Amino acid sequence: MKRMLLLLSLFVFALTSAQNFEWVAAGGVYNGSASYNMVRSVVRDSQGNMYHITESNQSAYCQGVIAENIVGSTTFIHKFNATGELQWIRRIGTNFYALNLAVDDQDNLYVLGNLYGTYDLRFEEQVFSVSAQYRNFLFKINPEGEYQWHVMTDTSGSYGACPLLVYANDHIYTQTGYTTISKLDMTGAVQATLTPDVFANYNAQDQIFFSDAEAMPNGDLVFHGCAYAAITYGTFVLTPETTSGNVPNIALRTDAFLDVQWAKMFNGVNTSGKRMSVDPDGNIYFGLRVNTFFTAGSDTVVNPDPSSTNYIDAILKTDGDGNPLWIKSVPTQAMIDGVVADPDGSGVVFGGYIEMSLSIGDFPLIYNEGRAFIAKLSSDGEFTNAFNFAAGSFGTNNHIISGADGKFIAAGHLVGGTGEFGCLEATDTFGFYLAQFTLDPIDAPTPVISQNESMLTASPEFDGTIQWYLDDELIEGATSQTLEISEAGSYSVAYSYEFGCETQTSETFLSTDAFQTNEPIRIYPNPSTGIFKLEIPSGIVAYTVSDLNGRRILSGNVNASENIDLSGTEDGIYLLQLSSENTSISKKLIKQSR
């Protein structure tokens, strides 16, 4: 006969759901009060290092490092390693407007920006005399942050600060004129150009604003831009609709030599500041801003109040030939910025910011829990995830890129307070953040403890870290699903993931002659829709049923058998305590409606 004396009580502690961020880096303006432009671009090299560019008229600060401002507005280039630790900061000025980044196969970095209002171009302490201002310049920097070369990529005059920059096929592709895309070799020399055969603008903007591009699986390229103009590339004629507020988007597919394979115009939309991305099968995802309406497959997104300020952001999926397959929208008060295809081909991940509490698909986003959001659409166009973050700070999500092992990198604006990223906090909230996350749930489930004689079992089964405690003290080596108990006290168990939040349940049990009989106590069915049949070996036993907050639901006596009726309670887990003159044990009841 085994005898124990344990105090019976029940406590449950469960942390609220938090997002699955593994690390977060933050920084920005040194004095926290100057002009600051959010993250313009983020790229990742073959070693997992990440680069991003920001811009400020004051000195920059990150992880204890201060980079002094070059006169006027300065572009700051930050390099982080794969775990978010700052490696170095480099500066380009004077009045150098950050636009975009690219990285090549040798992990060299290319920085695109626009020099405005000055002839003074600088990289760190090096000063370059230039013959023209309001031009785009491209810098090449090696992985150690050392200057390699720079070229002026705009030779046709001020066509606006177009951010097009992509590395593919051992070349750089960027915009070099009002309507011209150029292919540059690794010295910055132009190898090929693409200009439309016809360009007839419908407004004062006499240019195509190319914003993004990405390589297809076969090495072709897809370019995304916008222009309110009639445009012809060979046999491809693009005609805009003349609806107020529309700025048609353009999509081009070319081969590596900039020979056009197809050209499409998307009407009913406005601007192309949104990103695009290509999946492993060659399908293309575009971020669009719908002004009037847009139809793709069986989907139509309609803006009920078209205007110059009211739009509906959406994700458009096309096949590799640019044919629309589906389009899915978010509420008007949600703005999409970053777009990246999931490398596993399962859909597209995108992010932005919200202006009020709303739902994306079936996922509610509460505004005071964070302004920045991330969501996912499956390859079939179903919302499979959405969450918001950066509570306590003014945050946005401007860029998303894919990382290693199914992880993603998010970057954006973060100003004021303490930004909350799941269980992590970003304390230097005066400019930007860079954070790694996964789409798989990283919150540990709340464990429930059940007892079978002297054996405690934590449920559900868990593949993360398990740790048992006795009287709030860690039990060395107690890291499995079960625990054999041999002394009195309060036992608890905690579930946690390496980067996630911990959830903990604490249960303690009382028994003076805990299991005097070999005859089992039977409870069936369990789970039950409401009626539980309780059978005990012999004698009269008192019982109480409590919820997981300790609130008593039922109580009474049982002699041999009794029906316990929980039909009027909510579905969930309840604790049944059985007490006789010298015995007290607990059992778990699961109420589960069909």
N, C-alpha and C positions, 0 to 999 in steps of 0.2 A: 504494500500500500504506500502510495506516495503522498506526502503531506507537505503543504506550502502555506504560507501566510502572505498574501499580497493585497494591497489596498486597491479597491475597485474604483475607477473613475474613467472618464472618457473625455478627451479633448481632440479637436480637429483644427488644424491650422493650414489653410490653403491660400497661397498667394494668388492674386488675380492674374489673369492671362497677360502675358507679356510677349513682345516680339523676339524673333530669333536672330538678334545681332550678336556677332562674335567679338568684334572690337569696333571702336570708334575713335577717330582722330579729329581734332578741331583746332582752329586758329583763326587768324584774321588780322584786323587792324590793331597795332600795338597799344594805342591809347583808347581804343574802343569807341571813338566818337567821330571818326573821319569817314569820308566817302569811301565806299567799298562796293565793288561789283562781285557778284557771286561767282562760283566756279564756272568757268567757260567751257572746260573740256576735261575729260579724264581718259587716260589710256593705260594699258598694262603691257609690260614687256614679257619676254619668254621666261624670265626668272621670277615672275610674279610681282616685281616692283611696279609701283603705280606713280604716275605723274599727273598733276593737274595744274591749271593756270588760273590765277585770279588777278585782279587789278585794283589798285588803290592810290590815292594821292598822299598817303602817309606810310610810315614804316609798317612792315608785316611782322607778325609774331606767330610762332608755332612751337609747341613743346619746349619752351625755354629759349628758343633761338629767335633773335631779332634781326631782320633784314632791313637795312636803312633804305628809305625811299630815294630813288633818283629824281631829280627835279621834275615837278609836274606829276603826271599820272604814270605809274610804273606797273609793268606786268611782272608778277612774281610766279616763278616756276617752282613747285614743290615736288620733291621725290620722296616717296615712302617705300619701305620694304613690304614684304608680303604680310606682315603682321601689323602694319600701320605705324611703324616707327619712322620718324623723319630722318632722311639721309642727308639732304642738302636743300638749300633754297638758292635760286639764281634769279637775276633781275635783268629786264630789258626796258629801256626808256629812250628818250624822254617823251612823254605823252604817247606811249606805245599801247594801243588798244588791243587787248588779248582777244584772239578769235578761236583758235583751234590747235589741236595737237595730233601728231601721228608718230608711230614708232616702227622702225624697220626690222628686218630679220636679224640684224646684228645688234639690236637694242639701242641704236642711235635714236635720238629724239628730234622731231621737227616741230618748230613753233611758228605759227602763223599769226600775224598781227598787223594792225594798221597804224602808221605813223601820221599824226595829225597836228597841224599848227606849229610845226618845227622842222628844221633841217638837221637836228641833232639826234642821231641814232646811237644808242649805247648798249653794250652787253657788259655787265659788271663795270670794270674800270676801262674797258676798251671803248673808244669813241670813233665813229665812222662818219665821214662826211658824205651826205647824200644830196642829189641834185633836185629832188622833188619831194613834196610832202603830200599828205592825204593819199598815200599809196600803201598797198599791202607788201610786207616783207616776210620772207621765210628764212628762219634760222635753223641750222643743223648743230646739235649739241651731242657729244658722246655720253656714254653712261656715267662717266665721272663728273659730268656737268661742265665740260670744257668746250669752248667755242670751236666750231669747225669751219663754217662759212655762213654767209647770208647772201640772199639775192632779192632784188625788187621784182616781185611777180606781176605787178601791174605796170604795163607800159602804155596804156591807152588813155590814161587820165582817171579822174576820180569816179569810180563806178560804185562806190559804197563799200562798206566793210563786209564783204561776203566771206563766210567762214569755211567754204569748201576746202577740205584737205583730207586725202586718204592715201595710204600706202598700199600698193598692190603690184604684183608682177615685177618686183624689184624696181619700181618707179614711184614717183609722187604725182598725184593728180590734184590740181587746184585751179581756181578761176583766175584768169589773167587779163580779162577785159570785160566790157559791158555784157557781152553775150558769149564769151569765149572760155572754154575749158582747155587746159594744157596738160600735157604729160611731160614731166621733168625727170631727168636721170639723177643719179646720186651725187652729181656735182651741182645740180640746180639748173642745168641747161635744158632748154625746151627741145623735145624730141618729136612731138606731134601736137596738133591743136584741133579743136572742134568748135565751129561757129555755125549757127543756123543759116540756111540758104535764104530764108526770108524772115525778117523781124519787123512787124508793124505794130508799134505800141498804141494802146487805146487810152493811155493817160500820160502824165508827165514823166513817168518812170521809163526811161529808155534802156532798160537792162533786164536781164534775167538774174534773179537773186538765188544762186545755188547755195543751199545750206548744208547738204549732207550727201554722202555717197558710201557705198560698201561693195566689196567684191562678191561676185557669185561663186559657187563651188567650182566652176570651170575656169575662173579667171576673168570672166566678163565683169563689167562694172555697171551698177545702177546709180544714177544721179537723181537727186530730188531738189526741186527748186520751185520758184513761183514767178509769174510775170503776167501782167494784164496786157496781152499782145497776141496777135496772130503770128504763128511761128511755123516754119516749114523746115524739116530735115529730110532731104531727098523726097521720097514719096509719102512721108508722114506729115500730114497737115493738121495743125492744132488750132482750133477756133474757140475763143473764149465766149462765154455768155456775158451779156452786158447788164447783169443785175447789180443794183447798188450794193456795195459792201463785198462783192465777190473779188477775190484775187486768185485766179485759177492756179492750181499746182501743176507742176510738170514732172514727169518721170521719164528718164531716158535709160535705155540699156545699150551699152556699147561693148565692143570687144576691147582687148588690151591696147589696141592701136587707135581707139576712139572712133572706130567706124560704127555708125548707129545701127542697131539691130531692131529696135522699135522705139517709138515715142508716144507718150500718152499725156492727155491733159485732163485733170480732174476739176470739173466745174462745180459751183455751188459751195465753194470753200473759201477760206481767207488765210493768207500767209503760209509760209513753209518753215516757220521757226521750229517745228516739231522734228523729231528724229525719225529715222527709218532703220530697218535692220533686216537681214537676210537669214533664213533658217538653213539647216544642213541640206534640205531637199530643194533649195532654190526658190522657195516661196518668199514673198516680200511683205513686211509689215510697215505701214506708214502711219505716223501720227498726223491726223487731219483736224482742222477746225472748221466745222460745218457752219455756213452762213445761212443758206436756204434749205436745201435738202441734198441728200446723196444716197444713191441706191447701189448696193452690191449684192449680187445673188438674190436671195429672198428678203434681204434686210434693207430697210429704208430709214435713215435718220433724218428727222424733220425738225428744223428750228422754228418754233411757233412765233418767234419774235425777232426776225432778222434785223440787224442793225450793224453799225460800225463798231459797237462795243459789246454786243450780246452774241455769243457763239456757243456751240456745243462741241466739245472735244470728243474725238473718237479714234478708234484704231481700225484701219482698213487693211485687210489681207488680200493680196493678189497672188496669182500664180507667177511663174517665171517669165511669162509673156506679158505681164502687166494687166491681166484680166481680173477684175474685181471678183472675189469669192464671197466675202462677208464684210460687214462693218458693224462694230459695236460701240455704243456711246457711253459716256459717263454723265452724271448730272451736270447742269449748267454751272453749278458752283464748284466743280472740280476741273482743274486745269492740268493737261498732260504735257510733260516736258521730255523726260527720258524714255526711250524705247529700245529694247534689246530682245532679239529672239533667243529663246532658251536653247542652248547648244545641244540638248538631247532631242530636239525636234518636237517637244510636247506643247509648244505654244509661244507666247510672247509675254515678257515681263515689262511693265511700264510704271511710271511714277510721275508725280507732280505735287500739287498742293490743293487743299480744299479751303473754302471760304465760310463754311458752316457745317454743322452735322448733317450727314447724308448717308446713303447706302450705295455701294458699288456692287452690282449683282445682289446677292443675298447677304452681303457683309456690311454691317453698320459701322460707320466711322464717326466717332464722337469728337467734335471740334476741340474741346478742351483737353483731349488726350493726345493732341499733336496735329499740326497743320500739314506736315508732309505726309504723303501716302505712297504706297507701292501696291500694285495689283497684278494679277496674272489672268490672261485669257488662254484657254486651251487651243490647240490647233483647229478645233471645230467651232471655236467662238463662244465657249462657255466660260463664265467667270468662275475660277477655281480658288481664288485667294484675293484678299484685300485687307490691308491694315494701315493704320496711320501711326505716326511716331513723332519724336522731338517735342513732347509735351513740356511746358515750362519755358519754351523759347519760340521765337518767330522763325519757323523753319519751312523750307521748300525742298523738293527733290527734283533736281534739274538734269541729272545724268545717271544712267545705270549702265554698267558694263558687266560682262560675264567674267567670273574668276575661275579658279580651279575646283575640281571635285564637286560640281553642282552648286557652287557658291556665286554670289554676285556682289558687286561693289556699287554703292549708292553715294552720290555726292550732291551737295546743294548749299543753300544759304541757311545760316544759323545765327540768330542775333538775340541776345538778351537772356537772362535767367540761366537755368541749367537744363539743357536739352536731355530728355530721357529717351534712350534707345533700348527698349526692353528693360533688362536689369542693369544696363550700363548708363552712365551719365557722361555728357560732354560738358566740361566746365569752362573751356575757353570759347564761350559763345559770342564771338564778336566778328563773325565773318563767314566761315565755311565749316563743313564737316565732311569727312570721308569715312564710310562705315562698311564693313563686310557683313553680309547676312545670308541666310539660307531660306528657302521657301518651305522646307519641311518643318513641322512644329518642333520647337525646341523647349517648350514648356514641359516640365515633368508633370505627369498625371498625379493627382492626389492619391497616395496609397491608403488602403484600408487594411487593418490588421485583423486576422481571425485566429482563433486558438483551437488546437486539437491536443488535449492533455497539456503537456509541457512544451509543445511546439507552437511557435508563433509564425504566421505566414503573412507576408505583405502581398497585396493584390492591387492592380493587375501585374502580370509579369512585366519586367522592365529591363531594357538593354543598356541603360545608362548607369550612373553611379548610385549604389544603394549603401546606406549607412544606418546602422542601428544604434540607439542610445539607451542608457539606463539612468534614470533620474537626471536627464539632460546632459549626461557625460557620455562621450563617445566610447563605444565598446570596440576595442582593438580587434581587427580581423573579422568583425561582424558585418560583412558586405554582401551577403547572399540573400536570396528571396525568403529564406526561413531562418529562424533563430530558436535554438533550444535554450529555454530559460531554467535557471536553477536557484534564483534568489529573489527576494521580495523587492519591489520597487515599481517605478513608472517607466514603462518601455515605450519607445517611439522609434519611428523609422523615417528617413528622409530620402526622397528621390531627387536627383539632379543630373543635368547634362553639363558637359565641360564649360560651355559658354552660356548656359541658360539660368533660369531662376530655380530655386529650390522649393519643393513643396514638402510639407511634413505633416504626418498624422501621429498623434500621441495617444496610445491606449494603455491602460493598466488593468490588471485582472486580480480578483481576490479569490483565494481558495484555501480553506483550512483542511478539508479532506477532499481535495479537488476532484479526484476521480476514483472514488472508492469502489466503483462497480465496473465490471467489464461490459455491462449492458449499455448500449448507446442511447443517447437522447436523439429522438428522431424529429425532424422538422421537414414537412413536405406539403405541397411542392415548394421549392425555393430555388429560383425566383417564383413568385406567385403574382397573379393579377389582383389579389386582395385577401384571400382566405388562406391562412397557413395552419396546417394540422400539426399540433405539438403532442408528442408522446414521450412520457418519462417512465423510467423503470418501475418506481414504486414511491409511495408516500405523497404527502401534500407539499407542493412547492409554490412559493410566491413568484410572480413574474411582473416585470415592467418592460414596456417598450418605449424607447426614446429615439429622437432623431439625432443626427450627427452634431447638432448644436447643444445636445443635452436636454432638450425639452421633452418632458414626459408626454407620451401619446396615449398609452393604455396601461392598466395595471389590474391585477387580480390573482386568483389562485388556480392551480391546476392539480387535479388528482387523476393520475394515469394518462388522461388525454384531454385536449382542449382545442377549440378552434380560435385562432387569433385573427380578428377581422381588421384589416387595414384598407378596406375598400374605399373609405372616405379620405384617404391621405394621398399626397402627391407621390409620383414614382420616385424611387430613390433607395438609399440604404438606411436601414434602421437597426438599432441594437436591442436585442432581447437579453435581459438579465434575469437569470433564474437563481433563487435564493432559498435554501432550507436552513435548518438549525445550524448546520456546520459546513455548509457548502454554498459557494456562489460562483457561477460561471456566466460568461457572455457568449452569445451567438449572433451572427449577422443575418438579417432578413433583407431580401431584395424584393421590393415592390416594383413590378414591371408590367404595365398594361400592354395588351396585344393590339 
